[in-house]
Amino acid sequence: MTVLRGERVVLRPASEADVAAIVAILRAPEVARWWGERAEDDVRESLEDPDTTVWVVCERERAIGMVQAWEEPDPMYRHAGIDISLDPERHGRGLGTETVRTVARWLFEERGHHRITIDPAVDNAVAIRCYERVGFRAVGVMRQYERGADGTWHDGLLMEMLTGELR
């Protein structure tokens, strides 16, 4: 698996040894509201999925989050998607934008994708602004898309970016 480098972040391949650190970030209250209760199961499943690549986001050698890219292998529908989560102490510094941009560039240039999707909660305005800065555009609202920690369904925003739209 490839190490990816941005200006301030290094994305190194995640392993079983990183699960506890990633889960700790996903369980921080500011992050858990978007990721839900299954954080540890989800991380382990992603690490085992052959169509998903998981990286630890590092700033100066310190693990500050995780990002994953999944790829749809069917030639008729081939595209990729990204999920990201950063330590709340690192929010507001442009590191999420840099991380998403770095993974998107890899998916376009190295993996040959023509389209990438991302699906934040409709209420996650901070994430939506981050993704728009990279070049993602809102495509539509997926009603009652995911179940929240409170047991109710919440809407998701489907966003996509095509080759040539990366900023």
Contact map, one row per residue, 1 for C-alpha under 8 A:
11100000000010000000000000000000000000000000000000001000000000000000000000000000000000000000000000000000000000000000000000000000000000000000000000000000000000000000000
11110000000110000000000000000000000000000000000000000000000000000000000000000000000000000000000000000000000000000000000000000000000000000000000000000000000000000000000
11111000011110000000000000000000000000000000000000000000000000000000000000000000000000000000000000000000000000000000000000000000000000000000000000000000000000000000000
01111100011100000000000000000000000000000000000000000000000000000000000000000000000000000000000000000110010000000000000000000000000000000000000000000000000000000000000
00111111111000000000000000000000000000000000000000000000000000000000000000000000000000000000000000000100000000000000000000000000000000000000000000000000000000000000000
00011111110000000000000000000000000000000000000000000000000000000000000000000000000000000000000001100100000000000000000000000000000000000000000000000000000000000000000
00001111100000000000000000000000000000000000000000000000000000000000000000000000000000000000000001000000000000000000000000000000000000000000000000000000000000000000000
00001111110000000000000000000000000000000000000000000000001100000000000000000000000000000000001001000000000000000000000000000000000000000000000000000000000000000000000
00001111111000000000000000000000000000000000000000000000111100000000000000000000000000000000001001100000000000000000000000000000000000000000000000000000000000000000000
00111101111100000000000000000000000000000000000000000000111000000000000000000000000000000000000000000000000000000000000000000000000000000000000000000000000000000000000
00111000111110000000000000000000000000000000000000000011110000000000000000000000000000000000000000100000000000000000000000000000000000000000000000000000000000000000000
01110000011111000000000000000000000000000000000000000011110000000000000000000000000000000000000000000000000000000000000000000000000000000000000000000000000000000000000
11100000001111100000000000000000000000000000000000001111000000000000000000000000000000000000000000000000000000000000000000000000000000000000000000000000000000000000000
00000000000111111110000000000000000000000000001000000111000000000000000000000000000000000000000000000000000000000000000000000000000000000000000000000000000000000000000
00000000000011111110000000000000000000000000001000000000000000000000000000000000000000000000000000000000000000000000000000000000000000000000000000000000000000000000000
00000000000001111110000000000000000000000001001000000000000000000000000000000000000000000000000000000000000000000000000000000000000000000000000000000000000000000000000
00000000000001111111000000000000000000000000000000000000000000000000000000000000000000000000000000000000000000000000000000000000000000000000000000000000000000000000000
00000000000001111111110000000000000000000000000000000001000000000000000000000000000000000000000000000000000000000000000000000000000000000000000000000000000000000000000
00000000000001111111111000000000000000010011000000000000000000000000000000000000000000000000000000000000000000000000000000000000000000000000000000000000000000000000000
00000000000000001111111100000000000000010000000000000000000000000000000000000000000000000000000000000000000000000000000000000000000000000000000000000000000000000000000
00000000000000000111111110000000000000000000000000000000000000100000000000000000000000000000000000000000000000000000000000000000000000000000000000000000000000000000000
00000000000000000111111111000000000000000010000000000001000000001100000000000000000000000000000000000000000000000000000000000000000000000000000000000000000000000000000
00000000000000000011111111100000000000110010000000000000000000000000000000000000000000000000000000000000000000000000000000000000000000000000000000000000000000000000000
00000000000000000001111111110000000000000000000000000000000000000000000000000000000000000000000000000000000000000000000000000000000000000000000000000000000000000000000
00000000000000000000111111110010000000000000000000000000000000011000000000000000000011110000000000000000000000000000000000000000000000000000000000000000000000000000000
00000000000000000000011111110011001000100000000000000000000000000000000000000000000010100000000000000000000000000000000000000000000000000000000000000000000000000000000
00000000000000000000001111111011001000100000000000000000000000000000000000000000000000000000000000000000000000000000000000000000000000000000000000000000000000000000000
00000000000000000000000111111111000000000000000000000000000000000000000000000000000000110000000000000000000000000000000000000000000000000000000000000000000000000000000
00000000000000000000000000111111100000000000000000000000000000000000000000000000000000000000000000000000000000000000000000000000000000000000000000000000000000000000000
00000000000000000000000000011111110000000000000000000000000000000000000000000000000000010000000000000000000000000000000000000000000000000000000000000000000000000000000
00000000000000000000000011111111111000000000000000000000000000000000000000000000000011110000000000000000000000000000000000000000000000000000000000000000000000000000000
00000000000000000000000001111111111110000000000000000000000000000000000000000000000000000000000000000000000000000000000000000000000000000000000000000000000000000000000
00000000000000000000000000001111111100000000000000000000000000000000000000000000000000000000000000000000000000000000000000000000000000000000000000011000000000000000000
00000000000000000000000000000111111100000000000000000000000000000000000000000000000000000000000000000000000000000000000010000000000000000000000000010000000000000000000
00000000000000000000000001100011111111100000000000000000000000000000000000000000000000000000000000000000000000000000000000000000000000000000000000000000000000000000000
00000000000000000000000000000001111111100000000000000000000000000000000000000000000000000000000000000000000000000000000000000000000000000000000000011000000000000000000
00000000000000000000000000000001001111100000000000000000000000000000000000000000000000000000000000000000000000000000000000000000000000000000000000001000000000000000000
00000000000000000000000000000000001111111100000000000000000000000000000000000000000000000000000000000000000000000000000000000000000000000000000000000000000000000000000
00000000000000000000001001100000001111111110000000000000000000000000000000000000000000000000000000000000000000000000000000000000000000000000000000000000000000000000000
00000000000000000011001000000000000001111111000000000000000000000000000000000000000000000000000000000000000000000000000000000000000000000000000000000000000000000000000
00000000000000000000000000000000000001111111100000000000000000000000000000000000000000000000000000000000000000000000000000000000000000000000000000000000000000000000000
00000000000000000000000000000000000001111111110000000000000000000000000000000000000000000000000000000000000000000000000000000000000000000000000000000000000000000000000
00000000000000000010011000000000000000111111111000000000000000000000000000000000000000000000000000000000000000000000000000000000000000000000000000000000000000000000000
00000000000000010010000000000000000000011111111100000000000000000000000000000000000000000000000000000000000000000000000000000000000000000000000000000000000000000000000
00000000000000000000000000000000000000001111111110000000000000000000000000000000000000000000000000000000000000000000000000000000000000000000000000000000000000000000000
00000000000000000000000000000000000000000111111110011100000000000000000000000000000000000000000000000000000000000000000000000000000000000000000000000000000000000000000
00000000000001110000000000000000000000000011111110011100000000000000000000000000000000000000000000000000000000000000000000000000000000000000000000000000000000000000000
00000000000000000000000000000000000000000001111111000000000000000000000000000000000000000000000000000000000000000000000000000000000000000000000000000000000000000000000
00000000000000000000000000000000000000000000111111111000000000000000000000000000000000000000000000000000000000000000000000000000000000000000000000000000000000000000000
00000000000000000000000000000000000000000000000111111000000000000000000000000000000000000000000000000000000000000000000000000000000000000000000000000000000000000000000
00000000000000000000000000000000000000000000000011111000000000000000011110000000000000000000000000000000000000000000000000000000000000000000000000000000000000000000000
00000000000000000000000000000000000000000000011011111100000000000001111000000000000000000000000000000000000000000000000000000000000000000000000000000000000000000000000
10000000000010000000000000000000000000000000011011111110000000000001110000000000000000000000000000000000000000000000000000000000000000000000000000000000000000000000000
00000000000011000000000000000000000000000000011000011111000000000111100000000000000000000000000000000000000000000000000000000000000000000000000000000000000000000000000
00000000001111000000000000000000000000000000000000001111100000000111000000000000000000000000000000000000000000000000000000000000000000000000000000000000000000000000000
00000000001111000100010000000000000000000000000000000111110000111110000000000000000000000000000000000000000000000000000000000000000000000000000000000000000000000000000
00000000111100000000000000000000000000000000000000000011111000111110000000000000000001000000000000100000000000000000000000000000000000000000000000000000000000000000000
00000000111100000000000000000000000000000000000000000001111111111000000000000000000000000000000000000000000000000000000000000000000000000000000000000000000000000000000
00000001110000000000000000000000000000000000000000000000111111110000000000000000000000000000000000000000000000000000000000000000000000000000000000000000000000000000000
00000001100000000000000000000000000000000000000000000000011111000000000000000000000000000000000000000000000000000000000000000000000000000000000000000000000000000000000
00000000000000000000000000000000000000000000000000000000011111100000000000000000000000000000000000000000000000000000000000000000000000000000000000000000000000000000000
00000000000000000000000000000000000000000000000000000000011111110000000000000000000000000000000000000000000000000000000000000000000000000000000000000000000000000000000
00000000000000000000100000000000000000000000000000000001111011111000000000000000000000000000000000000000000000000000000000000000000000000000000000000000000000000000000
00000000000000000000000010000000000000000000000000000001111001111100000000000000000001100100000000000000000000000000000000000000000000000000000000000000000000000000000
00000000000000000000010010000000000000000000000000000001110000111110000000000000000111100000000000000000000000000000000000000000000000000000000000000000000000000000000
00000000000000000000010000000000000000000000000000000111100000011111000000000000000111000000000000000000000000000000000000000000000000000000000000000000000000000000000
00000000000000000000000000000000000000000000000000000111100000001111100000000000011110000000000000110000000000000000000000000000000000000000000000000000000000000000000
00000000000000000000000000000000000000000000000000011110000000000111110000000000011100000000000000000000000000000000000000000000000000000000000000000000000000000000000
00000000000000000000000000000000000000000000000000011100000000000011111000000001111000000000000000000010000000000000000000000000000000000000000000000000000000000000000
00000000000000000000000000000000000000000000000000111000000000000001111100000001110000000000000000000000000000000000000000000000000000000000000000000000000000000000000
00000000000000000000000000000000000000000000000000110000000000000000111110000111100000000000000000000000000000000000000000000000000000000000000000000000000000000000000
00000000000000000000000000000000000000000000000000100000000000000000011111001111000000000000000000000000000000000000000000000000000000000000000000000000000000000000000
00000000000000000000000000000000000000000000000000100000000000000000001111101110000000000000000000000000000000000000000000000000000000000000000000000000000000000000000
00000000000000000000000000000000000000000000000000000000000000000000000111111100000000000000000000000000000000000000000000000000000000000000000000000000000000000000000
00000000000000000000000000000000000000000000000000000000000000000000000011111100000000000000000000000000000000000000000000000000000000000000000000000000000000000000000
00000000000000000000000000000000000000000000000000000000000000000000000001111100000000000000000000000000000000000000000000000000000000000000000000000000000000000000000
00000000000000000000000000000000000000000000000000000000000000000000000111111110000000000000000000000000000000000000000000000000000000000000000000000000000000000000000
00000000000000000000000000000000000000000000000000000000000000000000001111111111000000000000000000000000000000001000000000000000000000000000000000000000000000000000000
00000000000000000000000000000000000000000000000000000000000000000000001110001111100000000000000000000000000000001111100000000000000000000000000000000000000000000000000
00000000000000000000000000000000000000000000000000000000000000000000111100000111110000000000000000000000001000001011100000000000000000000000000000000000000000000000000
00000000000000000000000000000000000000000000000000000000000000000000111000000011111000000000000000000000000000000001110000000000000000000000000000000000000000000000000
00000000000000000000000000000000000000000000000000000000000000000011110000000001111100000000000000010011000000000001110000000000000000000000000000000000000000000000000
00000000000000000000000000000000000000000000000000000000000000000011100000000000111110000000000000000000000000000000011000000000000000000000000000000000000000000000000
00000000000000000000000000000000000000000000000000000000000000001111000000000000011111000000000100010000000000000000000000000000000000000000000000000000000000000000000
00000000000000000000000011000010000000000000000000000000000000001110000000000000001111100000000100000000000000000000000000000000000000000000000000000000000000000000000
00000000000000000000000010000010000000000000000000000000100000011100000000000000000111110110000100000000000000000000000000000000000000000000000000000000000000000000000
00000000000000000000000011010010000000000000000000000000000000011000000000000000000011111110000000000000000000000000000000000000000000000000000000000000000000000000000
00000000000000000000000010010110000000000000000000000000000000000000000000000000000001111110000000000000000000000000000000000000000000000000000000000000000000000000000
00000000000000000000000000000000000000000000000000000000000000000000000000000000000000111110000000000000000000000000000000000000000000000000000000000000000000000000000
00000000000000000000000000000000000000000000000000000000000000010000000000000000000001111111101000000000000000000000000000000000000000000000000000000000000000000000000
00000000000000000000000000000000000000000000000000000000000000000000000000000000000001111111111100000000000000000000000000000000000000000000000000000000000000000000000
00000000000000000000000000000000000000000000000000000000000000000000000000000000000000000111111000000000000000000000000000000000000000000000000000000000000000000000000
00000000000000000000000000000000000000000000000000000000000000000000000000000000000000000111111100000000000000000000000000000000000000000000000000000000000000000000000
00000000000000000000000000000000000000000000000000000000000000000000000000000000000000000011111111000000000000000000000000000000000000000000000000000000000000000000000
00000001100000000000000000000000000000000000000000000000000000000000000000000000000000000111111111100000000000000000000000000000000000000000000000000000000000000000000
00000000000000000000000000000000000000000000000000000000000000000000000000000000000111000010111111110000000000000000000000000000010000000000000000000000000000000000000
00000000000000000000000000000000000000000000000000000000000000000000000000000000000000000000011111111000000000000000000000000000011011000000000000000000000000000000000
00000111100000000000000000000000000000000000000000000000000000000000000000000000000000000000011111111100000000000000000000000000000000000000000000000000000000000000000
00000100101000000000000000000000000000000000000000000000100000000010000000000000000000000000001111111110000000000000000000000000000000000000000000000000000000000000000
00000000000000000000000000000000000000000000000000000000000000000010000000000000010100000000000111111111000000000000000000000000001001000000000000000000000000000000000
00000000000000000000000000000000000000000000000000000000000000000000000000000000000000000000000011111111100000000000000000000000000001000000000000000000000000000000011
00011100000000000000000000000000000000000000000000000000000000000000000000000000000000000000000001111111110000000000000000000000000000000000000000000000000000000000000
00010000000000000000000000000000000000000000000000000000000000000000100000000000010000000000000000111111111000000000000000000000000000000000000000000000000000000000000
00000000000000000000000000000000000000000000000000000000000000000000000000000000010000000000000000011111111100000001000000000000000000000000000000000000000000000000010
00000000000000000000000000000000000000000000000000000000000000000000000000000000000000000000000000001111111111000000000000000000000000000000000000000000000000000000010
00010000000000000000000000000000000000000000000000000000000000000000000000000000000000000000000000000111111111100000000000000000000000000000000000000000000000000000000
00000000000000000000000000000000000000000000000000000000000000000000000000000001000000000000000000000011111111111001000000000000000000000000000000000000000000000000000
00000000000000000000000000000000000000000000000000000000000000000000000000000000000000000000000000000001111111111110000000000000000000000000000000000000000000000010000
00000000000000000000000000000000000000000000000000000000000000000000000000000000000000000000000000000000111111111000000000000000000000000000000000000000000000000000000
00000000000000000000000000000000000000000000000000000000000000000000000000000000000000000000000000000000111111110000000000000000000000000000000000000000000000000000000
00000000000000000000000000000000000000000000000000000000000000000000000000000000000000000000000000000000011111111000000000000000000000000000000000000000000000000000000
00000000000000000000000000000000000000000000000000000000000000000000000000000000000000000000000000000000001111111100000000000000000000000000000000000000000000000000000
00000000000000000000000000000000000000000000000000000000000000000000000000000111000000000000000000000000001110111111000000000000000000000000000000000000000000000010000
00000000000000000000000000000000000000000000000000000000000000000000000000000010000000000000000000000000000100011111000000000000000000000000000000000000000000000110000
00000000000000000000000000000000000000000000000000000000000000000000000000000011000000000000000000000000000100001111100000000000000000000000000000000000000000011110000
00000000000000000000000000000000000000000000000000000000000000000000000000000011110000000000000000000001001000001111110000000000000000000000000000000000000000011100000
00000000000000000000000000000000000000000000000000000000000000000000000000000011110000000000000000000000000000000011111000000000000000010000000000000000000001111000000
00000000000000000000000000000000000000000000000000000000000000000000000000000000111000000000000000000000000000000001111100000000000000000000000000000000000001110000000
00000000000000000000000000000000000000000000000000000000000000000000000000000000001000000000000000000000000000000000111110000000000000000000000000000000000111100000000
00000000000000000000000000000000000000000000000000000000000000000000000000000000000000000000000000000000000000000000011111010011000000000000000000000000000111000000000
00000000000000000000000000000000010000000000000000000000000000000000000000000000000000000000000000000000000000000000001111110000000000000000000000000000011110000000000
00000000000000000000000000000000000000000000000000000000000000000000000000000000000000000000000000000000000000000000000111111000000000000000100000000000011110000000000
00000000000000000000000000000000000000000000000000000000000000000000000000000000000000000000000000000000000000000000000011111000000000000000000000000000000000000000000
00000000000000000000000000000000000000000000000000000000000000000000000000000000000000000000000000000000000000000000000111111111000000000000000000000000000000000000000
00000000000000000000000000000000000000000000000000000000000000000000000000000000000000000000000000000000000000000000000001111111100000000000000000000000000000000000000
00000000000000000000000000000000000000000000000000000000000000000000000000000000000000000000000000000000000000000000000000011111110000000000000000000000000000000000000
00000000000000000000000000000000000000000000000000000000000000000000000000000000000000000000000000000000000000000000000100011111111000000000000000000000000000000000000
00000000000000000000000000000000000000000000000000000000000000000000000000000000000000000000000000000000000000000000000100011111111100000000000000000000000000000000000
00000000000000000000000000000000000000000000000000000000000000000000000000000000000000000000000000000000000000000000000000001111111110000000000000000000000000000000000
00000000000000000000000000000000000000000000000000000000000000000000000000000000000000000000000110000000000000000000000000000111111111000000000000000000000000000000000
00000000000000000000000000000000000000000000000000000000000000000000000000000000000000000000000010010000000000000000000000000011111111111000000000000000000000000000000
00000000000000000000000000000000000000000000000000000000000000000000000000000000000000000000000000000000000000000000000000000001111111111000000000000000000000000000000
00000000000000000000000000000000000000000000000000000000000000000000000000000000000000000000000010000000000000000000000000000000111111110000000000000000000000000000001
00000000000000000000000000000000000000000000000000000000000000000000000000000000000000000000000010011000000000000000000000000000011111110000000000000000000000000000011
00000000000000000000000000000000000000000000000000000000000000000000000000000000000000000000000000000000000000000000000000000000001111111000000000000000000000001000111
00000000000000000000000000000000000000000000000000000000000000000000000000000000000000000000000000000000000000000000100000000000001111111100000000000000000000111000110
00000000000000000000000000000000000000000000000000000000000000000000000000000000000000000000000000000000000000000000000000000000001100111110000000000000000000111000000
00000000000000000000000000000000000000000000000000000000000000000000000000000000000000000000000000000000000000000000000000000000000000011111000000000000000011110000000
00000000000000000000000000000000000000000000000000000000000000000000000000000000000000000000000000000000000000000000000000000000000000001111100000000000000011110000000
00000000000000000000000000000000000000000000000000000000000000000000000000000000000000000000000000000000000000000000000000000000000000000111110000000000000011100000000
00000000000000000000000000000000000000000000000000000000000000000000000000000000000000000000000000000000000000000000000001000000000000000011111000000000001111000000000
00000000000000000000000000000000000000000000000000000000000000000000000000000000000000000000000000000000000000000000000000000000000000000001111110000000001111000000000
00000000000000000000000000000000000000000000000000000000000000000000000000000000000000000000000000000000000000000000000000000000000000000000111110000000011100000000000
00000000000000000000000000000000000000000000000000000000000000000000000000000000000000000000000000000000000000000000000000000000000000000000011111100000111100000000000
00000000000000000000000000000000000000000000000000000000000000000000000000000000000000000000000000000000000000000000000000000000000000000000011111100000111100000000000
00000000000000000000000000000000000000000000000000000000000000000000000000000000000000000000000000000000000000000000000000000000000000000000000111110000111100000000000
00000000000000000000000000000000000000000000000000000000000000000000000000000000000000000000000000000000000000000000000000000000000000000000000111111111110000000000000
00000000000000000000000000000000110100000000000000000000000000000000000000000000000000000000000000000000000000000000000000000000000000000000000001111111110000000000000
00000000000000000000000000000000100110000000000000000000000000000000000000000000000000000000000000000000000000000000000000000000000000000000000000111111000000000000000
00000000000000000000000000000000000000000000000000000000000000000000000000000000000000000000000000000000000000000000000000000000000000000000000000111111000000000000000
00000000000000000000000000000000000000000000000000000000000000000000000000000000000000000000000000000000000000000000000000000000000000000000000000111111100000000000000
00000000000000000000000000000000000000000000000000000000000000000000000000000000000000000000000000000000000000000000000000000000000000000000000000111111110000000000000
00000000000000000000000000000000000000000000000000000000000000000000000000000000000000000000000000000000000000000000000000000000000000000000000111110011111000000000000
00000000000000000000000000000000000000000000000000000000000000000000000000000000000000000000000000000000000000000000000011000000000000000000001111110001111100000000000
00000000000000000000000000000000000000000000000000000000000000000000000000000000000000000000000000000000000000000000000011000000000000000000111111000000111110000000000
00000000000000000000000000000000000000000000000000000000000000000000000000000000000000000000000000000000000000000000001111000000000000000000111111000000011111000000000
00000000000000000000000000000000000000000000000000000000000000000000000000000000000000000000000000000000000000000000001111000000000000000111110000000000001111100000000
00000000000000000000000000000000000000000000000000000000000000000000000000000000000000000000000000000000000000000000111100000000000000000111110000000000000111110000000
00000000000000000000000000000000000000000000000000000000000000000000000000000000000000000000000000000000000000000000111000000000000000011111000000000000000011111000000
00000000000000000000000000000000000000000000000000000000000000000000000000000000000000000000000000000000000000000011110000000000000000011110000000000000000001111100000
00000000000000000000000000000000000000000000000000000000000000000000000000000000000000000000000000000000000000000011100000000000000000111000000000000000000000111110110
00000000000000000000000000000000000000000000000000000000000000000000000000000000000000000000000000000000000000000111000000000000000000000000000000000000000000011111110
00000000000000000000000000000000000000000000000000000000000000000000000000000000000000000000000000000000000100001110000000000000000000000000000000000000000000001111110
00000000000000000000000000000000000000000000000000000000000000000000000000000000000000000000000000000000000000000000000000000000000000000000000000000000000000000111110
00000000000000000000000000000000000000000000000000000000000000000000000000000000000000000000000000000000000000000000000000000000000000110000000000000000000000001111111
00000000000000000000000000000000000000000000000000000000000000000000000000000000000000000000000000001001100000000000000000000000000001110000000000000000000000001111111
00000000000000000000000000000000000000000000000000000000000000000000000000000000000000000000000000001000000000000000000000000000000011100000000000000000000000000000111
